[in-house]
Each structure stands twice: as C-alpha cells, then as structure tokens.
Amino acid sequence: MRHPLLERAWELQDQMVADRRYLHQNPELGFELPLTTAYVKKRLAEMGYEVEDICPSGFVAMAGKKTDGKVLLVRADMDALPMAEETDEPFKSQNGAMHSCGHDIHTATLLGAAQLLKEHEDELEGRVKLCFQPAEEPIKGAVEMIEKGVLENPHVDAVFGTHTSIPMKAGAVRLLEGPILASSDIFKVTIHGEGSHGSMPETGVDPVNVAAHVVIALQSIIAREVSALQPVVLTFGSIQAGQAPNIVPSDCVLQGTLRAFDPEVRKFAKGRMEEIIHSTAATFRATAEISYESETPPTVNDPAFTREMQGYMREVVGEDCITEGPRIMGSDDFAYFTEQRPGAMFHCGMGTREEGHLFGLHNPKALFDERSLPAVAAVYANCCIQWLKHNK
C-alpha cells in the first residue's frame, strides 16, 4: 500500500509533468525570470495561495493557518544554465539556455507539494514558507533573499530543500547527516608580466610561463599539504593569454574553483593558494592579483534535523530512503540557508545508467526521469506535516 500522500501525488503527476515541461521549455537565467515567475505565481494562485515578493524573481507563499506554531522554509531554485540543449526531448529548450541542473524539477515538485499542503492545511501545526528562489547558478539568489528578510516575518525555524541526482535510481531519495555538498570558491588570477617579441622573451616577463608554474605548484596543496582523508578539489577551467603565436603577452588570466567539505581545510587551502600564487609570480619577476567571483560555504545537514526527516521520508518511500552513500563535491547556495538555520538538503534520484540516463548534471544531453516527481512532492509534504506536528 502506498502512503496516502504518495498516492495523491501520483494523481497529481500529469500536472507536475506539465509544470516541469513548461519550465524546461522556457529556461531563464539569474534574476531575470519573467516567464518562470509568472507561471509559478499563476499556479500558486490557482491553488489559493497569496504570493509575497522578496527580491527580483524571488518570492514566497505561506501554507498553514496556525500563527503560533513553528515555521519551516522549503526552497526551490528556478534558474537555468547558459548552455544549448542537445537532447531529443519534444519539449527541449530552443533559446540557448537549459535546465541541465534540474531546477525545473525542483520547482515542479515544490508546486506539487504546495498542492498537497493546501489540501492538508488543517493538519499543519505551524506554517510552511514555500520559497521560490532565483540565481542559484551564479550563487547569488540565496544571499539576496536572506538579505531581503526571507528568514524573518515570520521567523523561520528550520530549512529544507532538494537537489536532483544522476546517477541515482528514479524516485529514490537520499538524506545524509553532515556535509552533503562542498564549498565552492570561484577565483580569478591575473598574472601581470611584461610583453615582448616572441623571439626575444628575455626582454620581457612571460606571464604564460608563470601561469604554467602556478597551475602545477598549486596541486601540491592537494597532494602534500591536506590529509588524504579530507576531500579537496582544485580545478582550473580557463587559462587565457594573448592572441598571436609570436608575441609574449603582458597578462595571463586563470579561472577556477576550490572545493572542500571542512571549513578549516577550506580556509587553509585558500590561504596556501594565495601564498603560492604570489610567491611563484615573484620568483619569475611577475606580479599577481587574486579575486573571488563567489565564495560559497559547504552545505551541512544538521544531524538531529536530518535523522528526524529520514524517518518521515522513509514513511513515504520505504527502502528508497537512502541514509548512506557518496557525498558530492558540487556546491549549492542553499548552504547560506543552512548556515543561518538548522536544516537539510536531500537528493532525489533522476535515473541510473541502467535506466538509460548516461549523462550527468550540467551536461547538454542530460535527461531527468519524471517518475521521480510524485515521490519528491510527497516527501516534501509529509516532512512538513510531521516536522511541524512534532516540533510545536
């Protein structure tokens, strides 16, 4: 026998699929989400919700009538990535952007949960703040919403969210204690040298040579300065300098990310990274500037909150509630919510290789299994109802 909320969620499956496909076919970026926000607000209004704007393309709706209980915030991010879709889906995006991270799934399942919570509103022993957030991909939306007061008026006591996962069995959910996603420091390093003719490099200072030494030297942080028991990833995704093969350029720009689970390890690695960059540049008579596009903390699931939610999730999906498994070195700005309040993020399975899902998140060919939608919506609803019931 299915849990009653899961049974009802399956009855809502067609609507959630329609919601997801509209969002998938109309992806938008950052804080500029006019089609997305209009659609989601319309759907919430159809359910009987009133919407409160928090920031550009960021808003909340409240479920529950009892103002003397606690408040649980449940968040869905809504923005897409600037990449062209390469799937054969009949509802594929055509505008050069794509929901390759599954934010369309996040939003559709929270709309499904909103319907379930509205139907069970009399059972809520407090309130659920349904939070629809922009600009997760540039790691700006959560900070903006927090600064604009999303955790207050009414005061939020705990936070909850989900993220899609490939490969992971469609419809399964995974909730782990402690760090679940890594920090992400997106950095830019500019090496300032001195340009010269390519035939006379001795008359200048070659920033490309310096950059090559910097890239190699920084890997020693991972190999020799951080315990092998502490995961750290340092990746350079872009190195740019010059435009001609016979000219030594004046500058070279490197961009990359540093990721870690432990805040102290993160702090140490960042400090050593900056020391090595400056000292390596000085060794070759160059200088360096370091700046950060974003500095996201790790997402850490509160142990007590997580254990409680695991029980409520298991009521809905049974053994498909996974409490062990790999942690992920990816990041999410939901971390800013868990820094401010106890809470957790769970992963929802979108399909395994055996189920035909060969490409992971942020891939232009990524496919997401819509059979997962009812499980996520029902898990959300049951966790909200039960948490408020047991935390008066």
C-alpha positions as CSV (number, residue, x, y, z in Angstrom):
1,M,0.0,0.0,0.0
2,R,1.3,3.4,-1.0
3,H,1.4,6.2,1.6
4,P,-1.8,8.4,1.2
5,L,0.3,11.4,0.3
6,L,2.3,9.4,-2.3
7,E,-1.0,8.0,-3.7
8,R,-2.3,11.6,-4.1
9,A,1.0,12.8,-5.6
10,W,0.7,10.2,-8.3
11,E,-2.8,11.6,-9.1
12,L,-1.0,15.0,-9.5
13,Q,1.7,13.5,-11.7
14,D,0.2,14.8,-15.0
15,Q,0.0,18.4,-13.6
16,M,3.6,18.2,-12.3
17,V,4.9,16.9,-15.6
18,A,3.1,19.8,-17.4
19,D,4.6,22.3,-14.9
20,R,8.1,20.8,-15.4
21,R,7.9,20.7,-19.2
22,Y,6.7,24.3,-19.4
23,L,9.6,25.4,-17.2
24,H,12.0,23.2,-19.1
25,Q,11.0,24.6,-22.4
26,N,11.3,28.2,-21.2
27,P,14.6,28.3,-19.2
28,E,15.8,31.7,-17.9
29,L,18.9,32.9,-16.2
30,G,19.9,34.5,-13.0
31,F,17.5,37.1,-11.6
32,E,15.8,37.6,-15.0
33,L,13.0,35.0,-14.8
34,P,9.8,36.8,-16.1
35,L,8.2,33.7,-17.7
36,T,9.1,31.4,-14.9
37,T,7.9,33.7,-12.1
38,A,4.6,34.5,-13.9
39,Y,3.9,30.8,-14.4
40,V,4.7,29.7,-10.9
41,K,2.7,32.6,-9.4
42,K,-0.2,31.7,-11.6
43,R,-0.1,28.1,-10.4
44,L,0.1,29.1,-6.8
45,A,-2.8,31.5,-7.2
46,E,-4.9,28.6,-8.7
47,M,-4.2,26.7,-5.5
48,G,-5.4,29.6,-3.3
49,Y,-2.0,31.0,-2.2
50,E,-1.0,34.6,-1.8
51,V,2.5,35.4,-3.0
52,E,4.9,37.8,-1.4
53,D,7.8,39.2,-3.4
54,I,11.2,39.2,-1.6
55,C,13.7,40.2,-4.4
56,P,13.7,40.3,-8.2
57,S,12.2,37.0,-9.3
58,G,12.2,35.7,-5.7
59,F,9.1,35.2,-3.7
60,V,7.3,33.1,-1.0
61,A,3.9,31.7,-0.3
62,M,2.7,30.6,3.1
63,A,0.9,27.3,3.8
64,G,-0.8,26.8,7.2
65,K,-3.3,28.8,9.3
66,K,-1.8,28.5,12.8
67,T,0.4,31.5,13.5
68,D,1.5,30.3,16.9
69,G,3.5,27.3,15.6
70,K,6.9,27.0,14.1
71,V,7.8,27.9,10.5
72,L,9.6,25.5,8.1
73,L,11.0,27.0,4.9
74,V,11.1,24.8,1.9
75,R,13.1,26.1,-1.1
76,A,13.1,25.5,-4.8
77,D,15.6,27.3,-7.1
78,M,14.3,28.3,-10.5
79,D,17.1,29.5,-12.8
80,A,18.8,27.6,-15.7
81,L,22.3,27.4,-17.2
82,P,23.5,29.3,-20.3
83,M,24.0,26.3,-22.5
84,A,22.2,24.9,-25.6
85,E,20.3,21.7,-25.0
86,E,21.3,18.7,-27.1
87,T,18.6,16.2,-26.2
88,D,15.8,14.8,-28.4
89,E,13.0,15.7,-25.9
90,P,9.9,17.0,-27.6
91,F,9.8,19.8,-25.0
92,K,13.5,20.7,-25.3
93,S,14.7,24.3,-24.9
94,Q,15.3,26.3,-28.1
95,N,16.6,29.6,-26.6
96,G,20.3,28.7,-25.8
97,A,19.7,28.1,-22.1
98,M,18.9,24.7,-20.4
99,H,17.6,23.3,-17.2
100,S,20.5,20.9,-17.1
101,C,20.8,21.1,-13.3
102,G,17.2,20.1,-12.7
103,H,15.8,23.3,-11.3
104,D,12.7,22.8,-13.3
105,I,12.3,19.5,-11.3
106,H,12.8,21.4,-8.1
107,T,10.2,23.9,-8.9
108,A,7.6,21.5,-10.3
109,T,7.9,19.2,-7.2
110,L,7.5,22.1,-4.8
111,L,4.4,23.1,-6.7
112,G,3.2,19.6,-6.3
113,A,4.0,19.8,-2.6
114,A,2.2,23.1,-2.4
115,Q,-1.0,21.4,-3.7
116,L,-0.7,18.6,-1.1
117,L,-0.1,21.0,1.7
118,K,-3.1,23.1,0.7
119,E,-5.3,20.0,0.7
120,H,-3.9,19.1,4.2
121,E,-3.7,22.7,5.5
122,D,-5.9,21.9,8.6
123,E,-3.3,19.3,9.7
124,L,-0.4,21.8,9.8
125,E,0.6,22.6,13.4
126,G,2.5,25.7,12.1
127,R,3.4,27.2,8.8
128,V,5.4,26.2,5.7
129,K,7.1,29.0,3.9
130,L,7.3,27.9,0.2
131,C,10.4,29.7,-1.1
132,F,11.0,30.1,-4.9
133,Q,14.5,31.4,-5.4
134,P,16.3,32.9,-8.5
135,A,20.0,33.0,-9.3
136,E,21.3,29.8,-7.7
137,E,23.7,29.1,-10.6
138,P,25.6,32.3,-10.1
139,I,25.5,31.7,-6.3
140,K,23.7,35.0,-5.6
141,G,20.0,34.2,-5.1
142,A,20.0,32.8,-1.6
143,V,22.2,35.6,-0.3
144,E,19.9,38.2,-1.9
145,M,16.7,36.6,-0.4
146,I,18.3,36.3,3.1
147,E,19.5,39.9,3.0
148,K,15.9,40.9,2.0
149,G,14.5,39.1,5.0
150,V,13.2,35.7,3.7
151,L,14.1,34.1,7.1
152,E,12.1,36.6,9.0
153,N,8.5,37.9,9.1
154,P,7.6,35.3,10.1
155,H,10.7,34.0,11.7
156,V,11.9,30.7,10.0
157,D,12.9,27.9,12.5
158,A,14.3,25.4,10.0
159,V,15.0,25.0,6.3
160,F,14.6,22.1,3.9
161,G,15.4,21.6,0.2
162,T,16.2,19.0,-2.5
163,H,18.6,18.6,-5.5
164,T,18.4,16.2,-8.4
165,S,21.0,13.4,-8.7
166,I,22.2,11.4,-11.7
167,P,23.1,8.6,-11.5
168,M,20.6,7.6,-8.8
169,K,17.5,5.4,-9.0
170,A,14.5,7.3,-10.3
171,G,12.2,8.1,-7.4
172,A,14.7,7.3,-4.7
173,V,15.7,9.9,-2.1
174,R,19.0,10.2,-0.2
175,L,19.5,12.2,3.0
176,L,22.8,12.2,4.8
177,E,24.0,13.8,8.0
178,G,26.8,16.4,8.0
179,P,28.4,17.9,4.9
180,I,26.4,16.9,1.8
181,L,27.8,19.4,-0.7
182,A,31.2,21.1,-0.8
183,S,32.2,24.7,-0.6
184,S,32.9,26.4,-3.9
185,D,35.3,29.3,-4.2
186,I,35.3,30.6,-7.8
187,F,38.5,32.5,-8.3
188,K,40.3,34.6,-10.9
189,V,44.1,35.0,-11.0
190,T,45.6,37.7,-13.2
191,I,49.4,37.3,-13.8
192,H,51.0,40.6,-14.8
193,G,54.1,40.2,-16.8
194,E,55.8,42.3,-19.5
195,G,55.1,41.8,-23.1
196,S,57.8,41.3,-25.7
197,H,58.6,39.9,-29.1
198,G,58.3,36.1,-29.2
199,S,61.9,35.9,-30.5
200,M,63.3,37.9,-27.5
201,P,61.4,36.6,-24.4
202,E,64.4,37.7,-22.2
203,T,63.4,41.3,-22.8
204,G,60.0,40.8,-21.1
205,V,58.4,38.7,-18.4
206,D,56.3,35.9,-19.8
207,P,53.0,35.5,-17.8
208,V,52.1,32.3,-19.6
209,N,55.3,30.6,-18.2
210,V,54.4,31.9,-14.7
211,A,50.8,30.6,-15.1
212,A,52.1,27.1,-16.0
213,H,54.2,27.0,-12.9
214,V,51.3,28.3,-10.8
215,V,49.0,25.5,-12.0
216,I,51.5,22.8,-11.2
217,A,52.6,24.3,-7.9
218,L,49.0,24.6,-6.6
219,Q,48.4,20.9,-6.9
220,S,50.9,20.3,-4.2
221,I,48.3,21.7,-1.7
222,I,46.1,18.7,-2.5
223,A,49.0,16.1,-2.8
224,R,51.2,17.2,0.1
225,E,49.5,19.7,2.4
226,V,46.0,18.4,3.1
227,S,45.2,15.0,4.6
228,A,44.1,12.3,2.1
229,L,41.1,11.8,4.4
230,Q,39.9,15.4,3.7
231,P,38.4,15.8,0.2
232,V,39.7,18.9,-1.6
233,V,39.4,19.6,-5.4
234,L,41.3,22.4,-7.1
235,T,40.3,22.9,-10.8
236,F,41.3,25.4,-13.5
237,G,38.6,25.7,-16.1
238,S,40.1,28.6,-18.1
239,I,43.5,30.0,-19.0
240,Q,43.6,32.9,-21.4
241,A,46.5,35.0,-22.7
242,G,47.5,36.7,-25.9
243,Q,46.2,36.3,-29.4
244,A,49.3,35.8,-31.5
245,P,51.8,33.0,-31.6
246,N,54.9,35.3,-31.8
247,I,54.0,37.8,-29.1
248,V,54.7,37.3,-25.4
249,P,51.5,38.9,-23.8
250,S,51.5,41.2,-20.9
251,D,48.9,39.4,-18.9
252,C,47.5,35.9,-18.4
253,V,44.2,35.2,-16.7
254,L,43.4,31.9,-14.9
255,Q,40.0,31.0,-13.6
256,G,39.0,28.0,-11.5
257,T,37.3,26.6,-8.4
258,L,38.4,25.3,-5.0
259,R,36.1,22.9,-3.2
260,A,36.2,21.3,0.3
261,F,33.8,19.9,2.9
262,D,35.6,21.1,6.0
263,P,35.6,24.9,6.7
264,E,39.0,24.8,8.3
265,V,40.5,22.8,5.4
266,R,38.9,25.3,3.0
267,K,40.4,28.3,4.9
268,F,43.9,26.6,5.0
269,A,43.8,25.7,1.3
270,K,42.7,29.2,0.2
271,G,45.5,30.8,2.3
272,R,48.1,28.5,0.8
273,M,46.7,29.0,-2.7
274,E,47.2,32.8,-2.3
275,E,50.7,32.4,-0.8
276,I,51.9,30.1,-3.6
277,I,50.4,32.3,-6.4
278,H,52.1,35.4,-5.1
279,S,55.5,33.7,-4.4
280,T,55.6,31.9,-7.7
281,A,54.8,35.1,-9.6
282,A,57.6,36.9,-7.7
283,T,60.1,34.1,-8.4
284,F,59.7,34.9,-12.2
285,R,59.6,38.7,-11.8
286,A,55.9,38.9,-12.3
287,T,53.0,40.1,-10.0
288,A,49.6,38.5,-9.4
289,E,46.1,39.6,-8.5
290,I,43.5,37.3,-6.9
291,S,39.8,37.9,-6.8
292,Y,36.7,35.8,-6.0
293,E,33.6,35.7,-8.0
294,S,31.8,33.8,-5.3
295,E,32.7,32.1,-2.0
296,T,30.1,29.5,-1.1
297,P,30.3,27.6,2.2
298,P,29.7,23.8,2.3
299,T,26.1,22.6,2.7
300,V,25.9,20.9,6.1
301,N,22.9,18.9,7.1
302,D,22.0,19.4,10.8
303,P,22.4,15.9,12.3
304,A,19.3,16.0,14.6
305,F,17.1,17.5,12.0
306,T,18.4,15.1,9.4
307,R,17.7,12.0,11.5
308,E,14.2,13.2,12.2
309,M,13.5,13.9,8.5
310,Q,14.9,10.5,7.5
311,G,12.1,8.9,9.5
312,Y,9.4,10.9,7.8
313,M,10.9,10.3,4.3
314,R,11.0,6.5,5.0
315,E,7.3,6.6,5.8
316,V,6.7,7.7,2.2
317,V,9.2,5.8,0.1
318,G,10.3,3.0,2.4
319,E,13.7,1.4,1.5
320,D,14.1,4.0,-1.3
321,C,15.1,6.4,1.5
322,I,18.9,6.1,1.5
323,T,20.8,7.2,4.5
324,E,24.3,6.2,3.3
325,G,26.1,7.0,0.2
326,P,28.7,9.3,-1.5
327,R,28.8,13.0,-0.8
328,I,29.1,15.3,-3.7
329,M,31.9,17.9,-4.4
330,G,29.4,20.1,-6.2
331,S,28.0,23.1,-4.4
332,D,24.7,25.0,-3.9
333,D,23.9,28.3,-2.4
334,F,21.3,26.5,-0.2
335,A,24.4,26.4,2.1
336,Y,23.7,30.0,3.1
337,F,20.3,28.9,4.5
338,T,21.8,26.0,6.5
339,E,24.4,28.5,7.8
340,Q,21.6,30.5,9.3
341,R,19.1,27.8,10.4
342,P,19.2,24.1,11.2
343,G,18.1,22.2,8.1
344,A,19.0,19.7,5.4
345,M,19.1,19.1,1.7
346,F,18.2,15.7,0.3
347,H,19.0,14.3,-3.1
348,C,16.3,12.9,-5.4
349,G,17.2,10.3,-8.0
350,M,16.7,11.1,-11.6
351,G,17.8,7.8,-13.2
352,T,20.7,5.4,-13.4
353,R,22.8,4.3,-16.4
354,E,20.8,1.1,-16.4
355,E,17.7,3.2,-16.7
356,G,19.1,5.0,-19.7
357,H,20.5,8.1,-18.0
358,L,24.0,8.3,-19.4
359,F,24.8,12.0,-18.8
360,G,25.1,13.9,-15.5
361,L,24.1,17.3,-14.4
362,H,25.3,20.3,-16.3
363,N,25.5,18.2,-19.5
364,P,23.7,19.4,-22.6
365,K,22.4,15.8,-23.1
366,A,21.2,15.3,-19.5
367,L,17.8,13.6,-19.1
368,F,15.6,13.7,-16.0
369,D,13.2,10.9,-15.1
370,E,9.8,12.4,-14.4
371,R,8.7,9.3,-12.5
372,S,10.6,10.9,-9.6
373,L,8.1,13.8,-9.3
374,P,5.5,12.2,-7.1
375,A,8.0,10.8,-4.6
376,V,9.7,14.2,-4.1
377,A,6.4,16.1,-3.7
378,A,5.0,13.5,-1.2
379,V,8.3,13.5,0.8
380,Y,8.2,17.3,1.0
381,A,4.6,17.3,2.2
382,N,4.9,14.5,4.7
383,C,8.1,16.0,6.2
384,C,6.5,19.4,6.6
385,I,3.3,18.0,8.2
386,Q,5.2,15.7,10.6
387,W,8.0,18.1,11.5
388,L,5.5,20.8,12.5
389,K,3.5,18.2,14.4
390,H,6.5,17.1,16.4
391,N,8.2,20.5,16.9
392,K,5.5,22.7,18.4
